[in-house]
């Protein structure tokens, strides 16, 4: 049971996340921005305290969808992710390898599925449970590469690796059947490349070469609607990016600008050992990360997804 103060805090957090999401403008594209990986919430095979279990668990997720109102870049979306828990120590520590990929196809061919860009990331995550919350520290290496952009004479390749920190806390919204998790995250970038071929500007923002850090959060909620197999879900996420005055600056350099973006998704979920979801999502990206000259996009997508609820929200 939650106290009055805890209930008020959860309501405030929900309203704050919603307000933040609705006020968004810019940020960097993370393939896993709609989910949060938490290996320690999987208690299927408990590990005795003081002992270690190698290759303890694995889980995956997948999403496929289309953009009903597409632009010259976005017609279809595909995301895939996996996590392998390399070792679990007791019930409070976990080291895992995670990898995710986001594939973008544009509408510029007869079958309306012209590969355009691929974003992917891989990294190591150390998770520690303290009380009711989960701390994570890790490193993610991220890349974006073009697929068929040479035919139109433009290219943009991105590399942006970062030290990542997260704090996740389980939630149970009062007087509802909704449960979930609230997550705060921060990234400090150690590798930043933004190579462009075609029309661009040296001083154009956002420029990954000037990216210092990212601060963000997400809210993941799900509820049972009919029996134990049919439910509803909602996901909100938002991030703020901090850019320096010059390329390859350190985290201690002056901040030139602070920008943000985010998204919201909702739909129905058929629940069993896995979750199968059908929903609609909206997100705003001021820089899609694809064209040499940064371009914004309001993206509305209809998606189907499948993921393991025992290891992620």
N, C-alpha and C positions, 0 to 999 in steps of 0.2 A: 504494500500500500504506500501511496505517496502522501506527503504532508501537504498542507495548504500552500506553504511557501514553494514546495517543489512543483505542485500543480500550476501555480501562478508563473513560475519560471518557465515551465514547458510551454504554456500558452504564449508567453512573451517571446520565447525563442521561435515558435511557429510564425507569429506575426512579423517578427524581425526578418526571418528568412524570406517570407513572402514579399515584404516591402523591398528588401535588398534585390530580390530577383526581378521585380517589376521596374527597378531603376537602373538596369544594366546598360553597358555600352561597348566595352572591348575586353578581349583576353586571348589567352593561348589555348589551342585545341588539345585536350587530353582525351585519348580514346576511352578511358574508364570514368569519364565525368558523371555518368548516370548511375554508377554503382560504387559500393564500398566493400572491399575485401576484408573479412575478419575471420581468419582460420580458427581462432580460439572459441568462437561460438559453436563450433562443431564438437559436440560432446559424445558422439556415437561410440568412440573407442577411448575411454578415459585412460590417462597415464598416471601411474602412482607417483606421488610427490617424491622428488629426489632422484627420479629415473628419467631416461631419455628414450624417445621412440623415433628412429630414423624413418624418413619417407612416410610420414604418419598419415597423410591424407592428400587428396587431390580434388579439384572441383573446376567447373568451367561454366561459361555463359556464352550465349550467341544472340544476335539481334539482326533482323532484316526488315527493311521498310522502304517506302517510297515517299517522295515529296509531291503531294497533289498539285501544288503551285510551284513548279520547278523554275529554276533560272538557267543560265547558260552553263552552269557547273553542276548543280545538284539535281539529279533525277532519282537516284537510288542510293541506299546506304546499307552497308553490312559491317557489323562489328563482331569480333570474336575475342574471347579471353580465356585464360586458364591460370590456375594457381596450383603449385605443388609445394606442400608443406615439407620442407627438407628435414626438419627435426622439431619435435615438441618435447619440452622439458616440464614434467609435472602438468599442472593445469594452468600455469601462469605465464609460460614463455613459448614462443614459436618463432622459427625462422623459415621464411617461405620465398620461393621464386615465383614471380608473376609476370605474365606477358599478355599484351592486348594489341589488337590491330583494328583500324578503321579504314574501310575501303569506300571511296567515292566514285560514282559513275555519273556521267553527264548524259543529256538526251541527244547527242549529236551523231546518231547513226540510225540505220533502218530499224534495228531491234531495240533502240532506246536504251542501250546498255554499253556505253563507251567508257572503258576504264579511264579515270582521270588522275586520281591521286590516292596514295596510301600513307596513312599515319600509323606508326606502331611504336610500342614501348616495351621495355623489359626491365626488371629490377628485382632487388632483394628487399624484403620487409622483415623487420624484427618487431614482433608484437608482444606486449606485456600487459597482463590484466592487473589492475590495481583497484580494489573495491568493486564498484559497479561499472567502471569505465575501462577503456582499452587504449593504451598508448602505442603508437607505431613510429618507427624510425627506419628509413631506408634510403636507397638511391635508385633513381629511374633514369635510364638512357632512352631518349626519344628521337625519332627521325620522321621526316616527311619527304617522300620522293614522288616525282611525277611518273605517270605511266605513258599516256599518249599525247603529252603536251608539245613534243617536238614538232608534230604535224601542224601546229598553229604558231610555231615560232617563239614560244615562251617556256620558261622553266623556272621553278623555284624549289630549292632544296633546303630543308631546315634540319638542324641538329640542336637539341636543347635538353641537356642532362641536368638533373638537379638532386640535391639532398632534400628528402621529403620527410615531413613530420605530420602526424595526425593524432587527434584525440576523438574517440567515438564513445558515446554514451547511449545505452538502450533507453527507449521511451515507451510510455503507456499513456495515451491521451485520456484525461479524466472524462468520465461519463460517455465514453465511446468504446467501440471494440477495436480501435486502431492501436497498433504497436509499431515500433520501429527503432530508428537510430538517428541521432543528430551527430554530425561530424564537422570538426574544424580542422583545416589543413594549411600547411605552409610549405613553400618550396624556395630554396636558394639555389640559383643556377651557377653551375661550374663550367658548362660547355655551351657556347652560343654561336651558331653559324646561321647565316641567312644569305644564301647564294642565289642571285637572280640573273636571268637572261631575258632580255626584252625590256619594254617600257617600264621604268621605275624611277624612284627619286632617292638620292643618297640620304636626304633628311626626312624621308617619309616615315610616318609613325603609323602603326607600331612596327618596330624593327627588332627582331629577336636578338640581334647582336647587342642591343642596349638593355635587354631584359635582365633585371636584377633579382626580383623575387616575386612570388605569387602568394596571396593570402586569400583563403576561400572557405566555403563550407557547403554542406548539403544536408538535406532532410529526407529520410526514407520512411514511408508509412505504408502499412498494409492492414487490411481488415477482412474478416470473414463475413460474407453476406448471406450465403445459403449453405447450411450445414457446415461441413469442414472442407469442402472442395471448391467452392466458388467464392471469390472475394474481390476486393477493390484495392488499388495501389495508387500512390502519389509519390512523386519524386521531385524535389526542387534542388537546384544547385546554383551557386554564384561564386565568382572569383574576382579579385582585384589584382592587377599587375602593376609593378613598380618599374619604371624605365629610367635609365641614367641619361646624362647629357652626351655621353660618347660611347662608342662601341668598346666591348671588352673591359668595361669598368668593374671595379670590385663592389661588393655589397655595401661597403662603407662610403661609396661615392655619393654625391648629391643626387637627389631624385628630380628628374625633369618633369615627369608626368605620372599620374596614377589613373588607371583606367579599369573598367570592370565589364563582365558580361555574365550570362547565366541562362537558365532554362527551367521549364516546368513540364512534367509529363503525368498523365493519369490514364487509367483504364481498368479493365477487368483481368482477373488472374484465376486460372484453373490450377488448383493446388493439390499436389500429391508429394511424392518424394522430390520432385522438381516443381518449379513454377513455370507455367506457360502463360504468357501475358499478351494481350492485344490492347494497344492504346494509341493515344495521340500525344505528340510532343511539340513544344514550341521553344526555340532558342534564338538568340540574337548574337551573331558574330560580326564585329566590325571589320575583322580581318579573317577571311576564310583560310588563310595560309596557303592558298593555291596559286593565285595570280601574282606576278612580280610586283605590280602596283596594288597595294593592299585594298581590298574591296569588302564592303559590308554585306551581310545577308540576314534576312529574316527567314528562318527555316521552320516550316510546319511539316511534320512527318507523321505518317501512320505506320506503326511498326508491330512486328511480332517478335517476342523474345522468349528465351528459355534459359533458366539459370538455377543453380543449386542454392536454396535458401538456408542450408545448414552452414554455409561458409561465407555468405555475403548478403548485403542488403542492397 
